[in-house]
Structure formats: C-alpha cells, structure tokens
C-alpha cells in the first residue's frame, strides 16, 4: 500500500454548457502568456520597444503549434494511421501530443518571419524569449498530468504518479511522474539562462543556445525513463538520439559564436533608441519655449525701472544745468 503519491485528475475536461474546457489547452495557453510577458520585459531591458515580442509571437506561436503537432504525428504515426485508428484524430491537438523539437523548429521559422518584417535580428529576439520558453514548457507539461500520459516506469516512491485510466492500454498503478521531472528541470533551465545572461552578457543567440543545450541534457535522461510506445534506433528511443544531436549542435554554436561575435548586440531594434531620445529632446524644447514665453514680462519690468535710456537722459539734463551755472558765473564776474 502506497503511503503517498500524486493523484491524477479524474478527467481532463470540464464542460461549461456546450463549451469544453480542457486542462491541456489551458496549460499551453498560460505557458504562452508567461513566455510573452517575460520575453517582453527582457526585450525592453535590451533596448527594444514594448509590444514587439507579442507582435512577433503572433507568427511564432501558430507555427510552433503546427510544427509540434507535425513532429508528434510523424514520429508516432501508428497512433493515427495504423489499423483500427482514425486519421482525423491527428488534428485533435487538445488530446495531447506536441513534439518540442518540431515546435521549436517551426516556432523559430515563424519568429524569423516576424523579425524580418520588423527589421530585427532573430538571434537577439531568441535570446530575449529563451527563459520564457523554458517556463512555458514547465507549465505546459502539466497538461500531460491532466491527460494521464507520458509517465515513467512503475515505482513506489512517495512522489509516484497514480494512473487510473485504462484508455489506450494504460495499466492503473503508480509510476515515475516524468511530466513533473521535466517541469522542474525546465524551471531550472530558465533560471540558469537568466543567471548566465546577466553574468556573461550573452548575445547573438548564445542565451537561446544555452537554453537548448540545458533542456536537451535533461530531456535525454527523462525520456529514457518513459515507457510509452516510441520508435527506437539501435535500441534507444528516437527522442533520446534527437536530444543528443541537438545538444551537440547547441554547444558547438555557443563556442563558435563566442569566437566570431563576442559580446552582445548594441542595437536590437532599429529606431527604438532614437525614438526615446527624440521624445526627450521634444520635452527639452518644450521647456525652453515655456521659459521664453515667461521671460518677456520680467525683462519689460527691468527695462522700465533701470533701463539704460533713462539713465542717459537723466545724465544729459544734469550736464546742461551745470553748463548754465558756469555761464551765469562768468557773466557776473565780468560785470563786477
């Protein structure tokens, strides 16, 4: 008898009238919002405009969802196209099944389109959103908990996951909660990227590459624990091989990029800095104009009280009076 375990929800969907509210979908949506929110803060800190991350996400998110679903359907095609299966289920994304490799690849393609339209370097954008993507994955993994899927080997540890569903050949029992392991790992990856970015001023896509490498390092051993059906190459699950290859590519990129383009981009969004300076200059001009508007009254008052013209006229009158006194004295002396 297990003394403790993580219970699975009795169902992953709640109906609000005719509208189904699915836990898996909510986890994905919340993760996207967190990624955009954090990415926006980091983008502004790098010198970009507010709202740019969300504008580009309009391209990246749909592409990512399509890519993630395509990768899952292609690598697990037997779930949709084998005998007794309905191929229409391949479009039911709310039932679970998003391959992170396809999501990142197609999401990057969508982000590239959005960045190109805005004249923004994709590596700088990727660096800004990298930790947010890791946090989004951490939240999204809880969608697997709602669907009672992607768990690991049987276990009786206190944090074991209880599976109660018998759908698709599931056997009720307690298993390793690989969804939880990956969620916690992704949180650690996000914190690592934030720390490393601040400490080493990562730029030109290296923060994103660090996220990819760190995620793959964890995905490798977590994937090895899973017991769901998957294609294998040389006795090893396909996703494990993918994690190894992508890890090596990410590390290679970090090393080569650091040598060729050290440091961080000075400008991440053309025109953003100029717009801020222009606003500051405009405020300064307005202050100067206001000062000029207020100054004439003071100058007029000063001119009326102590104007040079008044002093000159007073001095001239005194000189004329002195000349008349001298002439009168001279005439008196002659008469005497």
Residue, then its C-alpha position, 0 to 999 in steps of 0.5 A: x500500500x502506497x503511503x503517498x503519491x500524486x493523484x491524477x485528475x479524474x478527467x481532463x475536461x470540464x464542460x461549461x454548457x456546450x463549451x469544453x474546457x480542457x486542462x491541456x489547452x489551458x496549460x499551453x495557453x498560460x505557458x504562452x502568456x508567461x513566455x510573452x510577458x517575460x520575453x517582453x520585459x527582457x526585450x525592453x531591458x535590451x533596448x527594444x520597444x514594448x509590444x514587439x515580442x507579442x507582435x512577433x509571437x503572433x507568427x511564432x506561436x501558430x507555427x510552433x503549434x503546427x510544427x509540434x503537432x507535425x513532429x508528434x504525428x510523424x514520429x508516432x504515426x501508428x497512433x493515427x494511421x495504423x489499423x483500427x485508428x482514425x486519421x482525423x484524430x491527428x488534428x485533435x491537438x487538445x488530446x495531447x501530443x506536441x513534439x518540442x523539437x518540431x515546435x521549436x523548429x517551426x516556432x523559430x521559422x515563424x519568429x524569423x518571419x516576424x523579425x524580418x518584417x520588423x527589421x530585427x535580428x532573430x538571434x537577439x529576439x531568441x535570446x530575449x524569449x529563451x527563459x520564457x520558453x523554458x517556463x512555458x514548457x514547465x507549465x505546459x507539461x502539466x497538461x500531460x498530468x491532466x491527460x494521464x500520459x507520458x509517465x515513467x516506469x512503475x515505482x513506489x516512491x512517495x512522489x509516484x504518479x497514480x494512473x487510473x485510466x485504462x484508455x489506450x492500454x494504460x495499466x492503473x498503478x503508480x509510476x515515475x511522474x516524468x511530466x513533473x521531472x521535466x517541469x522542474x528541470x525546465x524551471x531550472x533551465x530558465x533560471x540558469x539562462x537568466x543567471x548566465x545572461x546577466x553574468x556573461x552578457x550573452x548575445x547573438x543567440x548564445x542565451x537561446x543556445x544555452x537554453x537548448x543545450x540545458x533542456x536537451x541534457x535533461x530531456x535525454x535522461x527523462x525520456x529514457x525513463x518513459x515507457x510509452x510506445x516510441x520508435x527506437x534506433x539501435x535500441x534507444x528511443x528516437x527522442x533520446x538520439x534527437x536530444x543528443x544531436x541537438x545538444x551537440x549542435x547547441x554547444x558547438x554554436x555557443x563556442x563558435x559564436x563566442x569566437x566570431x561575435x563576442x559580446x552582445x548586440x548594441x542595437x536590437x531594434x532599429x529606431x527604438x533608441x532614437x525614438x526615446x531620445x527624440x521624445x526627450x529632446x521634444x520635452x527639452x524644447x518644450x521647456x525652453x519655449x515655456x521659459x521664453x514665453x515667461x521671460x518677456x514680462x520680467x525683462x519689460x519690468x527691468x527695462x522700465x525701472x533701470x533701463x539704460x535710456x533713462x539713465x542717459x537722459x537723466x545724465x544729459x539734463x544734469x550736464x546742461x544745468x551745470x553748463x548754465x551755472x558756469x555761464x551765469x558765473x562768468x557773466x557776473x564776474x565780468x560785470x563786477 
